[in-house]
Amino acid sequence: MKICLLTPETITDAVPLFSAYRVFYGQQANDDEAEQFLTERFTKKESILFLAYLDEQAVGFVQLYPTFSSVAMEKAFILNDLYVAEYARKLGVAQRLIERCYAYCEQHDARYISLETAVSNLRAQKLYEKIGMRIDNEVLHYIKYWT
C-alpha cells in the first residue's frame, strides 16, 4: 500500500472516491463538482488530502482541514473526510490513512487532531479507539445548519 499527498496530477484519482463518499452520505453523485471542489481546496491550500493506493489503484482518501487552538495558540487539524472503496475495506487502508494524518500533524506541530462520526457508526468508532483516539467528554459540540 502506498499513501501519497494529493497533487494536481492525482486529483482525478481522488474524484471517484470523493463522489462515492458523498453518495454514502446521501448526496447526488457529481464528478464535475467533486473535481472542482477538490481542485479549489488544493489550489487555495485549504485542505490536506492523502490518497491510498493498492496496485496503483486509488482505493481510499482522507482529508484534513487546518484550524487553530486559540487557547493553546497552536495549529490543529480536523479529520473531516475518510473513505475507502468497498472492495478495499478490511485491508487496513483506513488505519494507514489515519496514521499518515497523525504523522503529518506531528510534523506540523499540531496541538490535536479531531473528528466526528455518527453515533451509529460503530465500526469506525472501534477503529478510532484502536488507534488512540478517545471521546472528548470535556466539551460539547454545537452546530447550526443553514441548508
Backbone torsions as a table, in degrees:
resi	resn	phi	psi	omega
1	MET	NA	139.7	179.5
2	LYS	-122.3	131.9	176.6
3	ILE	-113.3	122.9	-175.9
4	CYS	-127.6	145.5	172.7
5	LEU	-70.9	139.7	178.6
6	LEU	-59.6	139.8	174.5
7	THR	-129.8	167.9	176.2
8	PRO	-56.0	-32.9	-178.7
9	GLU	-74.4	-22.7	-176.7
10	THR	-103.6	2.5	177.8
11	ILE	-57.7	-40.2	179.9
12	THR	-64.3	-26.1	174.7
13	ASP	-69.6	-32.4	-177.0
14	ALA	-79.8	-27.2	-173.1
15	VAL	-55.7	-51.9	-178.4
16	PRO	-63.6	-33.2	177.4
17	LEU	-69.0	-43.4	179.1
18	PHE	-64.0	-40.8	177.3
19	SER	-63.5	-43.4	179.2
20	ALA	-64.0	-38.2	176.7
21	TYR	-59.4	-46.8	-179.6
22	ARG	-65.7	-39.2	177.1
23	VAL	-62.2	-41.4	177.4
24	PHE	-54.4	-34.8	179.6
25	TYR	-95.7	21.5	170.7
26	GLY	85.1	11.8	178.8
27	GLN	-93.7	161.0	176.8
28	GLN	-78.4	140.1	176.8
29	ALA	-68.5	135.2	175.8
30	ASN	-156.6	92.1	-175.7
31	ASP	-63.1	-34.6	179.6
32	ASP	-64.4	-46.2	178.3
33	GLU	-67.4	-36.4	177.5
34	ALA	-61.5	-45.6	179.3
35	GLU	-63.4	-41.4	178.7
36	GLN	-62.8	-44.2	-179.6
37	PHE	-61.6	-48.8	-179.0
38	LEU	-64.6	-40.5	178.9
39	THR	-62.9	-42.4	177.9
40	GLU	-62.4	-46.5	179.7
41	ARG	-60.0	-41.9	-179.4
42	PHE	-66.8	-51.0	-175.8
43	THR	-61.2	-40.5	-178.7
44	LYS	-86.2	1.6	-179.7
45	LYS	54.9	43.5	-178.3
46	GLU	-97.1	-8.9	177.7
47	SER	-151.8	165.5	175.8
48	ILE	-121.3	124.6	-177.4
49	LEU	-125.4	130.3	175.5
50	PHE	-111.9	138.9	176.7
51	LEU	-110.6	139.8	174.6
52	ALA	-103.4	133.7	179.1
53	TYR	-120.4	135.8	169.2
54	LEU	-121.3	123.9	-179.0
55	ASP	50.5	47.0	177.6
56	GLU	66.0	9.3	178.4
57	GLN	-107.9	127.1	176.3
58	ALA	-68.9	124.4	-175.7
59	VAL	-123.0	-7.5	179.8
60	GLY	-167.6	163.6	177.0
61	PHE	-149.7	160.4	171.6
62	VAL	-139.1	141.4	-178.3
63	GLN	-126.5	128.0	177.7
64	LEU	-107.4	141.7	172.2
65	TYR	-115.6	128.3	179.1
66	PRO	-74.9	146.5	174.6
67	THR	-150.0	-169.1	-178.5
68	PHE	-139.6	152.9	168.1
69	SER	-101.3	108.1	179.7
70	SER	-66.1	-39.0	-178.8
71	VAL	-62.8	-47.0	-179.9
72	ALA	-84.0	-13.0	-175.5
73	MET	53.9	48.9	179.9
74	GLU	-138.6	161.0	174.9
75	LYS	-68.4	155.3	173.6
76	ALA	-149.4	166.4	179.9
77	PHE	-135.9	145.5	174.0
78	ILE	-107.4	120.2	172.9
79	LEU	-81.5	99.0	-170.1
80	ASN	-92.5	-36.4	-173.5
81	ASP	-134.9	132.6	175.6
82	LEU	-143.5	127.5	-179.3
83	TYR	-149.9	138.5	174.0
84	VAL	-128.7	132.3	178.0
85	ALA	-55.5	142.3	-173.6
86	GLU	-53.8	-41.9	-177.3
87	TYR	-69.4	-13.9	-178.0
88	ALA	-106.7	6.4	-180.0
89	ARG	-74.1	157.3	-178.4
90	LYS	69.1	20.3	177.2
91	LEU	-111.9	7.3	179.2
92	GLY	85.3	10.5	-177.0
93	VAL	-64.8	-49.2	-178.3
94	ALA	-59.7	-43.8	179.7
95	GLN	-61.8	-44.6	179.9
96	ARG	-64.0	-38.5	178.0
97	LEU	-63.7	-44.6	179.8
98	ILE	-66.1	-40.8	177.6
99	GLU	-61.1	-35.6	176.8
100	ARG	-66.0	-37.4	175.4
101	CYS	-62.7	-43.8	178.2
102	TYR	-56.9	-47.5	-179.2
103	ALA	-61.5	-42.8	179.4
104	TYR	-61.2	-46.4	-179.5
105	CYS	-62.5	-42.1	177.7
106	GLU	-63.7	-43.0	179.6
107	GLN	-61.8	-28.2	-177.8
108	HIS	-104.1	21.3	174.0
109	ASP	52.2	43.0	179.5
110	ALA	-74.7	146.8	175.7
111	ARG	-72.7	-41.0	-179.2
112	TYR	-161.1	168.5	169.2
113	ILE	-126.9	135.8	-179.8
114	SER	-129.1	161.9	174.8
115	LEU	-154.9	165.3	172.1
116	GLU	-130.2	152.3	177.5
117	THR	-145.7	159.2	179.4
118	ALA	-64.8	144.1	177.6
119	VAL	-56.9	-32.4	-178.1
120	SER	-80.8	-9.0	-176.0
121	ASN	-84.7	68.1	-175.0
122	LEU	-65.2	-36.1	179.9
123	ARG	-60.4	-46.5	179.2
124	ALA	-65.9	-40.3	-179.7
125	GLN	-59.4	-39.8	178.5
126	LYS	-62.3	-42.9	178.4
127	LEU	-62.9	-48.2	-177.4
128	TYR	-58.4	-43.2	179.8
129	GLU	-68.7	-37.0	178.7
130	LYS	-60.5	-34.7	-175.8
131	ILE	-103.0	23.1	167.2
132	GLY	99.7	-0.3	176.6
133	MET	-82.1	156.6	178.5
134	ARG	-140.5	157.7	175.3
135	ILE	-71.9	131.7	-179.9
136	ASP	-89.0	106.6	180.0
137	ASN	-92.1	7.4	-176.3
138	GLU	-95.9	-14.9	-178.7
139	VAL	-135.7	157.7	172.4
140	LEU	-111.7	144.4	176.8
141	HIS	-107.1	129.0	176.6
142	TYR	-112.8	155.8	-179.1
143	ILE	-147.4	147.9	172.6
144	LYS	-131.7	128.3	178.7
145	TYR	-102.0	144.0	175.1
146	TRP	-106.2	-15.5	-179.9
147	THR	-127.3	NA	NA
